[in-house]
Amino acid sequence: MAAAPRSHRFAPGLRRQAVGAGHDRAAPLGGASTTALPLTLTLRDAPDDELVGVIVPAGSVPWGCLFFLVVGAALLLAAVSIHGAAVLGAFGLIALFGVQNHPRHHAGRALREAMSHLASRRADQAVAAAGDALARQADDEGAHWVAALTLLAAGRPADALSHLEQAQSMVDRYAEYHHMLGRTLKQLGRDAEAAAAFARALEFPAYPSREALRREAGD
């Protein structure tokens, strides 16, 4: 049996899921037009079933269920030791409160909302959600990538460029980074730099949006 495509964390609340070797690379997952935003992440060199990945929501831990398990264990423990049950119950409450209020938890929820708004072409709401995520996780490069996509969708290339620069060290191994950098620079009138970025994106043979990229680079 073939191994399942690999998945790894990309940003709070989001992961990159490889789509596998069977994906039809002639069908761009991020859209076929020269204005579509790619929701893929494509590597240049990797096993064939890991070259193309999609950005998907990360699975969330059912903290509420775990809390009730702790409470149930505390009730059982009460039959032996009231003090031990109280300590275990208090630990469960503290842990649940800490997790639910951790900045990464809120940032992940905001980024999932941003991606949902992007998919539904609600650019302003996507920008607001990505900004909320960055207010809580300002140094997360994946969050900066999502913010750049939302700002491009909202027609704000100068702001998008700032976030692309902050995401570069993690995302520039993907074709989509160079494609979106080229688009951003082109919208800012920096045509020579845009052409260089488009050329780098075309060096990724597995990129699903290559046809749209060629049309955009040739405009």
Buried (B, 14 or more C-beta within 10 A) or exposed (E): EEEEBBBEEBBBBBBBBBBBBEBEBEEBBBBEEBEBBBBBBBBBEBEEBBBBBBBBBBEEEEBEEBBEEBBEBBEEBBEEEEEEBEEBBEEBEEBBEEBEEEBBBBBBBBBBBBBBBBEEEBBEBBBBBBBBBBEBBEEBBBBBBBBBBBBBBBEBBEBBBBBBEBBBEBBBBBBBBBBBBBBBBBBBEBEEBBBBBBEBBBEBEBBBBBEBBEEBBEE
